[in-house]
Amino acid sequence: MTLIVREVRPGVPADTEGFARVRRLALPYILFTSESVRHNALHTHPDARYRPLVAEEDGEIVGTAQVLLAYDSTEPGQGLLNIYVRPDRTGRGAGTLLLRTAEEYLAALDATRVFSWILDAPANRAFAERHGYRAGRSAHFLRLDLAGGELPPLPPTPPGVELRAAAEFADDPRPLFELDAETLKDEPGDLDLESRGYDDWLTSTWNHPLLNRELTMAACVDGRPVAFTIAYTDADGRYSTAMTGTARAHRGRGLAKLAKLHSLHRARAAGVADAFTGNDAGNDPMIAINKWLGYEICATEVRHVRELG
């Protein structure tokens, strides 16, 4: 058996398709496609120094790693690393070789700390602990069966509120960016994050190949978005919400829940079968909304951290 680790070649379909295939098998709750892998490799902000890696066993891609600096963190030197190996190829050295290659790369970039998400399974946690990572907070993946399940009915829209799809902002999406930048400040996490500006948002969010502008919905007051949910879809009838939030001045009115419910009704009408989302274990307001919508927890992951050097 010959095992190597190398960087993804964005212009080679076999690489981007192989990366997406491994992620789909190992982590079916997050949407990955060949096109999205290519987009991330080419268009992630330069300050992230993003490096997607694959592990090949006898020429076949069996493992993947996303390696980058937390370029939007207010604290420098924070590395991010997520490794996933095909479930039928674990225990053969691919994960260890990916980890060593990734940590060496981050150390060369002067990263002092590495954060990594690990699926909450005994083998995964043992792997992380064996390599010096300690467990922190948890987050859940949730699934909603849109094809066979039920959605709450759409309630009347409150007076003065209008529901609009992101596609209606195609000529000027900046109001959506401004709402996204405000809600980012309150996103639960290990790091304090801040927006890197409109141009970065256009590249990373607005022009992302998985973004569905017809299903991304905003609740607007006086024509301006004040609550929203960002929806991704792939070609296999799968849907995922990447962010749901409300401007601080408009919280407590149920507008984010309303936007997400409208998005899900549109998704079901468009033939989407499976809807996925994620929740920080401590984000009680969004957990309550997702339970009301009918989502059920399907997996849990645990954030791990290791000090480098």
C-alpha positions as a LaTeX table, in Angstrom:
\begin{tabular}{lrrr}
\hline
Residue & $x$ (\AA) & $y$ (\AA) & $z$ (\AA) \\
\hline
Met1 & 0.00 & 0.00 & 0.00 \\
Thr2 & 1.30 & 3.43 & $-0.99$ \\
Leu3 & $-0.09$ & 6.37 & 0.99 \\
Ile4 & 0.66 & 9.99 & 0.14 \\
Val5 & $-0.75$ & 13.41 & 1.06 \\
Arg6 & $-0.79$ & 16.25 & $-1.43$ \\
Glu7 & $-2.57$ & 19.52 & $-2.18$ \\
Val8 & $-5.80$ & 19.56 & $-4.16$ \\
Arg9 & $-5.44$ & 20.69 & $-7.77$ \\
Pro10 & $-8.53$ & 22.90 & $-8.30$ \\
Gly11 & $-8.43$ & 22.57 & $-12.07$ \\
Val12 & $-8.44$ & 18.76 & $-12.00$ \\
Pro13 & $-12.01$ & 17.39 & $-11.76$ \\
Ala14 & $-10.80$ & 14.07 & $-10.34$ \\
Asp15 & $-9.36$ & 15.95 & $-7.36$ \\
Thr16 & $-12.39$ & 18.13 & $-6.61$ \\
Glu17 & $-14.82$ & 15.28 & $-7.22$ \\
Gly18 & $-12.75$ & 12.94 & $-5.05$ \\
Phe19 & $-12.63$ & 15.50 & $-2.22$ \\
Ala20 & $-16.41$ & 16.03 & $-2.40$ \\
Arg21 & $-17.05$ & 12.27 & $-2.52$ \\
Val22 & $-15.04$ & 11.59 & 0.64 \\
Arg23 & $-16.79$ & 14.42 & 2.49 \\
Arg24 & $-20.21$ & 13.19 & 1.38 \\
Leu25 & $-19.42$ & 9.71 & 2.75 \\
Ala26 & $-17.81$ & 10.86 & 5.99 \\
Leu27 & $-19.92$ & 13.94 & 6.70 \\
Pro28 & $-23.26$ & 13.72 & 4.85 \\
Tyr29 & $-24.76$ & 16.60 & 6.85 \\
Ile30 & $-22.76$ & 19.31 & 5.07 \\
Leu31 & $-23.08$ & 20.00 & 1.35 \\
Phe32 & $-19.96$ & 19.52 & $-0.78$ \\
Thr33 & $-19.80$ & 19.40 & $-4.56$ \\
Ser34 & $-16.92$ & 19.36 & $-7.00$ \\
Glu35 & $-17.78$ & 22.95 & $-7.93$ \\
Ser36 & $-17.85$ & 24.15 & $-4.31$ \\
Val37 & $-14.52$ & 22.47 & $-3.56$ \\
Arg38 & $-13.00$ & 24.21 & $-6.57$ \\
His39 & $-14.52$ & 27.57 & $-5.60$ \\
Asn40 & $-13.20$ & 27.36 & $-2.04$ \\
Ala41 & $-9.73$ & 26.40 & $-3.24$ \\
Leu42 & $-9.54$ & 29.31 & $-5.67$ \\
His43 & $-11.46$ & 32.04 & $-3.89$ \\
Thr44 & $-10.99$ & 31.76 & $-0.13$ \\
His45 & $-9.51$ & 35.04 & 1.14 \\
Pro46 & $-5.72$ & 35.15 & 0.57 \\
Asp47 & $-5.10$ & 35.92 & 4.25 \\
Ala48 & $-6.53$ & 32.50 & 5.14 \\
Arg49 & $-3.65$ & 30.81 & 3.32 \\
Tyr50 & $-6.17$ & 28.05 & 2.62 \\
Arg51 & $-4.72$ & 24.70 & 1.65 \\
Pro52 & $-7.06$ & 21.78 & 0.88 \\
Leu53 & $-5.31$ & 18.42 & 1.11 \\
Val54 & $-6.13$ & 14.89 & 0.01 \\
Ala55 & $-4.71$ & 11.56 & 1.11 \\
Glu56 & $-4.27$ & 9.02 & $-1.66$ \\
Glu57 & $-4.03$ & 5.29 & $-1.07$ \\
Asp58 & $-2.62$ & 3.58 & $-4.16$ \\
Gly59 & $-3.78$ & 6.53 & $-6.25$ \\
Glu60 & $-7.33$ & 6.68 & $-4.82$ \\
Ile61 & $-8.49$ & 9.66 & $-2.73$ \\
Val62 & $-9.49$ & 8.30 & 0.69 \\
Gly63 & $-9.06$ & 11.30 & 2.99 \\
Thr64 & $-9.34$ & 15.09 & 3.01 \\
Ala65 & $-8.25$ & 18.07 & 5.09 \\
Gln66 & $-9.22$ & 21.73 & 5.08 \\
Val67 & $-6.31$ & 23.75 & 6.48 \\
Leu68 & $-6.33$ & 27.52 & 6.94 \\
Leu69 & $-5.80$ & 30.44 & 9.26 \\
Ala70 & $-8.83$ & 32.03 & 10.91 \\
Tyr71 & $-8.32$ & 35.16 & 8.84 \\
Asp72 & $-11.50$ & 36.78 & 10.17 \\
Ser73 & $-10.51$ & 36.30 & 13.82 \\
Thr74 & $-9.60$ & 39.32 & 15.93 \\
Glu75 & $-6.76$ & 37.23 & 17.43 \\
Pro76 & $-3.86$ & 36.34 & 15.12 \\
Gly77 & $-2.22$ & 32.93 & 14.94 \\
Gln78 & $-5.37$ & 30.82 & 15.07 \\
Gly79 & $-5.39$ & 27.79 & 12.78 \\
Leu80 & $-8.37$ & 25.77 & 11.58 \\
Leu81 & $-8.14$ & 22.14 & 10.56 \\
Asn82 & $-10.83$ & 19.62 & 9.67 \\
Ile83 & $-9.89$ & 16.08 & 8.63 \\
Tyr84 & $-12.24$ & 13.40 & 7.31 \\
Val85 & $-11.40$ & 9.95 & 5.98 \\
Arg86 & $-13.69$ & 7.61 & 4.10 \\
Pro87 & $-15.44$ & 5.44 & 6.72 \\
Asp88 & $-14.26$ & 2.23 & 5.04 \\
Arg89 & $-10.61$ & 3.41 & 4.96 \\
Thr90 & $-10.05$ & 4.56 & 8.54 \\
Gly91 & $-7.30$ & 3.11 & 10.71 \\
Arg92 & $-4.83$ & 2.82 & 7.82 \\
Gly93 & $-2.76$ & 5.96 & 8.43 \\
Ala94 & $-4.46$ & 8.52 & 6.17 \\
Gly95 & $-5.76$ & 10.66 & 9.04 \\
Thr96 & $-2.43$ & 10.70 & 10.83 \\
Leu97 & $-0.51$ & 11.70 & 7.70 \\
Leu98 & $-3.03$ & 14.43 & 6.89 \\
Leu99 & $-2.79$ & 15.74 & 10.46 \\
Arg100 & 1.00 & 15.86 & 10.46 \\
Thr101 & 1.15 & 17.58 & 7.08 \\
Ala102 & $-1.49$ & 20.13 & 8.08 \\
Glu103 & 0.10 & 20.98 & 11.44 \\
Glu104 & 3.50 & 21.45 & 9.83 \\
Tyr105 & 1.94 & 23.84 & 7.33 \\
Leu106 & 0.15 & 25.85 & 10.03 \\
Ala107 & 3.26 & 26.00 & 12.21 \\
Ala108 & 5.20 & 27.43 & 9.26 \\
Leu109 & 2.55 & 30.18 & 9.11 \\
Asp110 & 3.21 & 30.99 & 12.79 \\
Ala111 & $-0.08$ & 29.55 & 14.01 \\
Thr112 & 0.05 & 29.02 & 17.77 \\
Arg113 & $-3.23$ & 27.19 & 18.22 \\
Val114 & $-5.29$ & 24.81 & 16.07 \\
Phe115 & $-9.05$ & 24.28 & 16.29 \\
Ser116 & $-10.68$ & 21.21 & 14.78 \\
Trp117 & $-14.19$ & 19.75 & 14.65 \\
Ile118 & $-14.35$ & 16.04 & 15.49 \\
Leu119 & $-17.43$ & 13.85 & 15.12 \\
Asp120 & $-18.60$ & 12.68 & 18.53 \\
Ala121 & $-17.70$ & 9.00 & 18.10 \\
Pro122 & $-15.31$ & 7.01 & 20.31 \\
Ala123 & $-12.76$ & 6.35 & 17.55 \\
Asn124 & $-12.72$ & 9.98 & 16.40 \\
Arg125 & $-12.33$ & 11.38 & 19.90 \\
Ala126 & $-9.62$ & 8.87 & 20.73 \\
Phe127 & $-7.72$ & 9.90 & 17.58 \\
Ala128 & $-7.87$ & 13.58 & 18.56 \\
Glu129 & $-6.82$ & 12.97 & 22.16 \\
Arg130 & $-3.98$ & 10.70 & 21.06 \\
His131 & $-2.56$ & 13.59 & 19.03 \\
Gly132 & $-2.77$ & 16.14 & 21.83 \\
Tyr133 & $-6.16$ & 17.76 & 21.18 \\
Arg134 & $-8.48$ & 18.54 & 24.06 \\
Ala135 & $-12.26$ & 18.63 & 23.79 \\
Gly136 & $-14.33$ & 21.80 & 24.10 \\
Arg137 & $-17.84$ & 22.82 & 23.16 \\
Ser138 & $-20.28$ & 20.71 & 21.14 \\
Ala139 & $-22.54$ & 21.36 & 18.18 \\
His140 & $-25.30$ & 19.34 & 16.57 \\
Phe141 & $-26.20$ & 18.47 & 13.00 \\
Leu142 & $-29.95$ & 18.37 & 12.45 \\
Arg143 & $-32.03$ & 16.89 & 9.63 \\
Leu144 & $-35.55$ & 17.61 & 8.44 \\
Asp145 & $-37.35$ & 15.18 & 6.11 \\
Leu146 & $-38.94$ & 17.61 & 3.68 \\
Ala147 & $-40.21$ & 14.88 & 1.36 \\
Gly148 & $-42.07$ & 12.86 & 3.99 \\
Gly149 & $-42.38$ & 15.16 & 6.98 \\
Glu150 & $-44.66$ & 18.03 & 7.89 \\
Leu151 & $-43.88$ & 21.73 & 8.11 \\
Pro152 & $-45.75$ & 24.21 & 10.30 \\
Pro153 & $-48.16$ & 26.24 & 8.17 \\
Leu154 & $-47.13$ & 29.71 & 7.09 \\
Pro155 & $-48.56$ & 32.29 & 9.51 \\
Pro156 & $-49.76$ & 35.73 & 8.42 \\
Thr157 & $-46.89$ & 38.10 & 7.80 \\
Pro158 & $-46.77$ & 40.81 & 10.50 \\
Pro159 & $-47.82$ & 44.31 & 9.46 \\
Gly160 & $-44.93$ & 46.31 & 8.06 \\
Val161 & $-42.89$ & 43.18 & 7.28 \\
Glu162 & $-42.20$ & 41.85 & 3.79 \\
Leu163 & $-40.61$ & 38.48 & 2.89 \\
Arg164 & $-38.18$ & 38.73 & $-0.02$ \\
Ala165 & $-35.84$ & 36.26 & $-1.68$ \\
Ala166 & $-32.17$ & 37.15 & $-2.01$ \\
Ala167 & $-32.61$ & 37.06 & $-5.78$ \\
Glu168 & $-34.57$ & 40.30 & $-5.45$ \\
Phe169 & $-31.38$ & 41.98 & $-4.22$ \\
Ala170 & $-29.33$ & 40.93 & $-7.25$ \\
Asp171 & $-28.73$ & 44.52 & $-8.34$ \\
Asp172 & $-27.49$ & 45.54 & $-4.89$ \\
Pro173 & $-26.91$ & 42.79 & $-2.30$ \\
Arg174 & $-25.11$ & 45.13 & 0.11 \\
Pro175 & $-28.07$ & 45.31 & 2.56 \\
Leu176 & $-27.82$ & 41.52 & 2.97 \\
Phe177 & $-24.09$ & 41.82 & 3.58 \\
Glu178 & $-24.64$ & 44.45 & 6.26 \\
Leu179 & $-27.16$ & 42.24 & 8.06 \\
Asp180 & $-24.83$ & 39.23 & 7.79 \\
Ala181 & $-21.92$ & 41.27 & 9.19 \\
Glu182 & $-24.00$ & 42.42 & 12.17 \\
Thr183 & $-25.26$ & 38.94 & 13.07 \\
Leu184 & $-21.75$ & 37.47 & 12.70 \\
Lys185 & $-20.71$ & 39.38 & 15.81 \\
Asp186 & $-23.17$ & 37.35 & 17.91 \\
Glu187 & $-22.42$ & 33.94 & 16.40 \\
Pro188 & $-21.44$ & 31.46 & 19.17 \\
Gly189 & $-17.89$ & 30.17 & 18.87 \\
Asp190 & $-14.37$ & 29.85 & 20.20 \\
Leu191 & $-13.09$ & 32.89 & 18.32 \\
Asp192 & $-14.23$ & 36.48 & 18.05 \\
Leu193 & $-14.91$ & 37.01 & 14.36 \\
Glu194 & $-15.39$ & 40.15 & 12.33 \\
Ser195 & $-16.37$ & 40.77 & 8.74 \\
Arg196 & $-13.54$ & 41.26 & 6.27 \\
Gly197 & $-15.62$ & 43.58 & 4.11 \\
Tyr198 & $-18.06$ & 43.59 & 1.24 \\
Asp199 & $-15.75$ & 42.25 & $-1.46$ \\
Asp200 & $-14.83$ & 39.22 & 0.63 \\
Trp201 & $-18.52$ & 38.57 & 1.36 \\
Leu202 & $-19.38$ & 38.76 & $-2.34$ \\
Thr203 & $-16.78$ & 36.11 & $-3.07$ \\
Ser204 & $-17.31$ & 33.80 & $-0.10$ \\
Thr205 & $-21.10$ & 34.05 & 0.24 \\
Trp206 & $-22.96$ & 35.82 & $-2.56$ \\
Asn207 & $-21.06$ & 34.14 & $-5.41$ \\
His208 & $-20.67$ & 30.75 & $-3.72$ \\
Pro209 & $-21.83$ & 28.03 & $-6.14$ \\
Leu210 & $-24.09$ & 26.38 & $-3.55$ \\
Leu211 & $-25.94$ & 29.57 & $-2.59$ \\
Asn212 & $-29.58$ & 29.38 & $-3.66$ \\
Arg213 & $-30.79$ & 32.96 & $-4.02$ \\
Glu214 & $-34.41$ & 31.91 & $-4.54$ \\
Leu215 & $-34.48$ & 30.00 & $-1.23$ \\
Thr216 & $-32.36$ & 32.45 & 0.77 \\
Met217 & $-35.03$ & 34.59 & 2.43 \\
Ala218 & $-35.04$ & 37.93 & 4.22 \\
Ala219 & $-37.69$ & 39.56 & 6.39 \\
Cys220 & $-37.64$ & 43.25 & 5.47 \\
Val221 & $-38.91$ & 46.36 & 7.24 \\
Asp222 & $-39.15$ & 49.54 & 5.16 \\
Gly223 & $-37.52$ & 47.59 & 2.35 \\
Arg224 & $-34.41$ & 46.72 & 4.37 \\
Pro225 & $-33.49$ & 43.17 & 5.50 \\
Val226 & $-33.67$ & 42.79 & 9.29 \\
Ala227 & $-33.73$ & 38.97 & 9.56 \\
Phe228 & $-32.63$ & 36.28 & 7.14 \\
Thr229 & $-31.68$ & 32.69 & 6.49 \\
Ile230 & $-28.99$ & 31.72 & 3.97 \\
Ala231 & $-29.79$ & 28.55 & 2.01 \\
Tyr232 & $-27.44$ & 26.26 & 0.12 \\
Thr233 & $-28.60$ & 23.50 & $-2.24$ \\
Asp234 & $-26.95$ & 20.87 & $-4.40$ \\
Ala235 & $-28.11$ & 18.93 & $-7.44$ \\
Asp236 & $-29.22$ & 15.93 & $-5.36$ \\
Gly237 & $-32.23$ & 17.49 & $-3.65$ \\
Arg238 & $-30.35$ & 18.47 & $-0.51$ \\
Tyr239 & $-30.66$ & 21.81 & 1.30 \\
Ser240 & $-28.69$ & 23.39 & 4.13 \\
Thr241 & $-28.99$ & 26.64 & 6.01 \\
Ala242 & $-25.61$ & 28.27 & 6.53 \\
Met243 & $-26.69$ & 31.19 & 8.70 \\
Thr244 & $-29.91$ & 32.45 & 10.26 \\
Gly245 & $-30.06$ & 35.67 & 12.23 \\
Thr246 & $-31.79$ & 38.92 & 13.11 \\
Ala247 & $-30.56$ & 42.47 & 13.51 \\
Arg248 & $-30.37$ & 43.39 & 17.18 \\
Ala249 & $-33.02$ & 46.09 & 16.97 \\
His250 & $-35.60$ & 43.63 & 15.62 \\
Arg251 & $-35.06$ & 40.58 & 17.81 \\
Gly252 & $-37.86$ & 38.99 & 19.79 \\
Arg253 & $-40.43$ & 39.25 & 16.98 \\
Gly254 & $-39.94$ & 35.79 & 15.44 \\
Leu255 & $-38.69$ & 37.21 & 12.14 \\
Ala256 & $-35.77$ & 34.80 & 11.70 \\
Lys257 & $-38.11$ & 31.87 & 12.30 \\
Leu258 & $-40.53$ & 33.33 & 9.76 \\
Ala259 & $-37.79$ & 33.75 & 7.14 \\
Lys260 & $-36.57$ & 30.18 & 7.66 \\
Leu261 & $-40.08$ & 28.75 & 7.49 \\
His262 & $-40.73$ & 30.55 & 4.19 \\
Ser263 & $-37.43$ & 29.23 & 2.86 \\
Leu264 & $-38.32$ & 25.65 & 3.81 \\
His265 & $-41.77$ & 25.87 & 2.23 \\
Arg266 & $-40.17$ & 27.14 & $-0.98$ \\
Ala267 & $-37.57$ & 24.37 & $-0.82$ \\
Arg268 & $-40.20$ & 21.66 & $-0.50$ \\
Ala269 & $-42.16$ & 23.13 & $-3.40$ \\
Ala270 & $-38.96$ & 23.05 & $-5.45$ \\
Gly271 & $-38.52$ & 19.31 & $-4.80$ \\
Val272 & $-35.92$ & 19.39 & $-2.03$ \\
Ala273 & $-36.02$ & 16.13 & $-0.06$ \\
Asp274 & $-33.57$ & 16.63 & 2.82 \\
Ala275 & $-32.86$ & 19.77 & 4.82 \\
Phe276 & $-29.85$ & 20.06 & 7.12 \\
Thr277 & $-28.73$ & 22.67 & 9.60 \\
Gly278 & $-26.31$ & 23.01 & 12.49 \\
Asn279 & $-26.64$ & 24.34 & 16.02 \\
Asp280 & $-24.12$ & 25.21 & 18.68 \\
Ala281 & $-25.16$ & 23.20 & 21.71 \\
Gly282 & $-25.53$ & 26.44 & 23.70 \\
Asn283 & $-27.57$ & 28.36 & 21.14 \\
Asp284 & $-30.93$ & 27.82 & 22.83 \\
Pro285 & $-32.97$ & 30.26 & 20.69 \\
Met286 & $-32.03$ & 28.57 & 17.39 \\
Ile287 & $-32.39$ & 25.08 & 18.90 \\
Ala288 & $-35.95$ & 25.99 & 19.88 \\
Ile289 & $-36.71$ & 27.34 & 16.39 \\
Asn290 & $-35.35$ & 24.25 & 14.67 \\
Lys291 & $-37.28$ & 21.89 & 16.94 \\
Trp292 & $-40.44$ & 23.84 & 16.17 \\
Leu293 & $-39.69$ & 23.48 & 12.45 \\
Gly294 & $-39.38$ & 19.72 & 12.85 \\
Tyr295 & $-35.61$ & 19.21 & 12.71 \\
Glu296 & $-34.11$ & 16.29 & 14.62 \\
Ile297 & $-30.52$ & 15.85 & 15.77 \\
Cys298 & $-28.72$ & 13.35 & 13.54 \\
Ala299 & $-25.10$ & 13.74 & 14.71 \\
Thr300 & $-22.92$ & 15.71 & 17.12 \\
Glu301 & $-19.43$ & 17.09 & 16.72 \\
Val302 & $-17.01$ & 18.36 & 19.34 \\
Arg303 & $-14.60$ & 21.26 & 18.91 \\
His304 & $-11.04$ & 20.29 & 19.85 \\
Val305 & $-8.02$ & 22.52 & 20.28 \\
Arg306 & $-4.27$ & 22.01 & 20.46 \\
Glu307 & $-1.50$ & 24.46 & 21.23 \\
Leu308 & 1.29 & 24.34 & 18.65 \\
Gly309 & 4.94 & 24.60 & 19.60 \\
\hline
\end{tabular}
